[in-house]
Amino acid sequence: MVMATMVSEPACPTRMVHEVASSFSSKWHSSLGKKKPHVQLLQRSFGIKACNSSMANNKDIYNQVGLFSLKRKIEDAVLRAETFTSTALEIEEATRIKQEEMVRDFDMWDDPAKFSDILVKLANSAKVVDSLKDMKYKVEEAKLINQLAEMNAIDYGLYKQAYEASLDLWAEQLLSMYLRWAKRQGYEGRIVDKCPFKNGGINSATIEFEFECAYGYLSGEKGAHHLIRDSSNESSQLEASSATVDVIPMFFENACDHEIDSEDLVISSPSIQGENKRQTDLSVCIQHLPTGISVQSSGERSRFANKMKALNRLKAKLLVTAREQGVASIKSIQKDNIVNPWQEETRRYVFHPYKLVHDVKTGIQMPDLNYVLDGNIGTLIAAHINSRAMS
């Protein structure tokens, strides 16, 4: 059984955007288990943006944010795009399916020229579908920002809230990417924890998979995943949004040999944003004091079940950490040597100035961004496996 955890931490937005944007603009260098593991992916989104100075009055704010005079135009554009995109996407997807059927049924030797023409049309149709999906996502993002920026209440703080809420959609996109990948492989992914934000998007989510060699397949996904795109406030700066994934096995063969001293644990019931009162009352958070590692569970039907699930997650996390540090026991873990997931960059998903997926760990680059976000990450996973095998 395997678990992956994403944890956010406070950081200076200006510094983070500068580092991600700088590394983006510079030249990029380029043990599978035998038992059926259980994989859990815990994602926590974390929006970052270059800081703007506070405004003296509402007029300055309107000029800076650019929403006051454009609000009506944005609403009209969103309405037209919504009407067009949904209908066009249905038509184009149906067309692509028919063309794929023609390719399968057509004998190229009967008419090579016609077969070549069908392939060209299929490729063009696939590009149109990808563009429409991208437009649909941007429409949803524009709606979210516009709804939050009410004309009689626009100020810098509200704009910042709208912006950060839009970035939380990035974690939801990653969640969808992993679920689609699992479905393509014939695996079932079960969402056991999901903490949404009130304004849209998710703060964290936990997926559980169960299939052979799950930890070996997914351990390469551990680390920070950065989304890089152009600024939404008409500036020339790049905006970066990040989420982290931490993958660990839920059970080890020798897990029973490692005990955790109860005096080293702090157990609490945190208030989680977006959950109702009952879910909050059942949530359990456990912190291991010697290492500072924290885990939580909120998806079970009782507080006791959440406590047991959280204890299993904590032990798994500690055992993986001990293995990474090359020590024999949990008590030998060095707190200062624990790797922060935010410091381990895994992948960059670039929307601007061009579309590209760059896997930092292996150097693999894929130009079809929407194809990857649709769950087609098999090439990236295989590259991680080969990299570990060669090292």
Stockholm file with secondary structure:
# STOCKHOLM 1.0

chainA/1-391         MVMATMVSEPACPTRMVHEVASSFSSKWHSSLGKKKPHVQLLQRSFGIKACNSSMANNKDIYNQVGLFSLKRKIEDAVLRAETFTSTALEIEEATRIKQEEMVRDFDMWDDPAKFSDILVKLANSAKVVDSLKDMKYKVEEAKLINQLAEMNAIDYGLYKQAYEASLDLWAEQLLSMYLRWAKRQGYEGRIVDKCPFKNGGINSATIEFEFECAYGYLSGEKGAHHLIRDSSNESSQLEASSATVDVIPMFFENACDHEIDSEDLVISSPSIQGENKRQTDLSVCIQHLPTGISVQSSGERSRFANKMKALNRLKAKLLVTAREQGVASIKSIQKDNIVNPWQEETRRYVFHPYKLVHDVKTGIQMPDLNYVLDGNIGTLIAAHINSRAMS
#=GR chainA/1-391 SS CEEECCCCCCCCHHHHHHHHHHHHHSCCCCCCCSSCCEEEEEEEEEEECCCCCCCSSHHHHHHHHCCTTTHHHHHHHHHHHHHHHHHHHHHHHHHHHHHHHHHHHCCTTTCHHHHHHHHHHHHHHHHHHHHHHHHHHHHHHHHHHHHHSCGGGCCHHHHHHHHHHHHTHHHHHHHHHHHHHHHHTTCCCEEEEEEECTTSSEEEEEEEEECTTHHHHHGGGCEEEEEEEECTTSCSCEEEEEEEECEEESCCTTGGGCCCCGGGEEEECCCCTTCCHHHHHHCEEEEETTTTEEEEECCSSSHHHHHHHHHHHHHHHHHHHHHHHTCSSGGGCCGGGCCCGGGSEEEEEECSSSCEEEETTTCCEESCHHHHHTTCCHHHHHHHHHHHHHC
#=GC SS_cons         CEEECCCCCCCCHHHHHHHHHHHHHSCCCCCCCSSCCEEEEEEEEEEECCCCCCCSSHHHHHHHHCCTTTHHHHHHHHHHHHHHHHHHHHHHHHHHHHHHHHHHHCCTTTCHHHHHHHHHHHHHHHHHHHHHHHHHHHHHHHHHHHHHSCGGGCCHHHHHHHHHHHHTHHHHHHHHHHHHHHHHTTCCCEEEEEEECTTSSEEEEEEEEECTTHHHHHGGGCEEEEEEEECTTSCSCEEEEEEEECEEESCCTTGGGCCCCGGGEEEECCCCTTCCHHHHHHCEEEEETTTTEEEEECCSSSHHHHHHHHHHHHHHHHHHHHHHHTCSSGGGCCGGGCCCGGGSEEEEEECSSSCEEEETTTCCEESCHHHHHTTCCHHHHHHHHHHHHHC
//
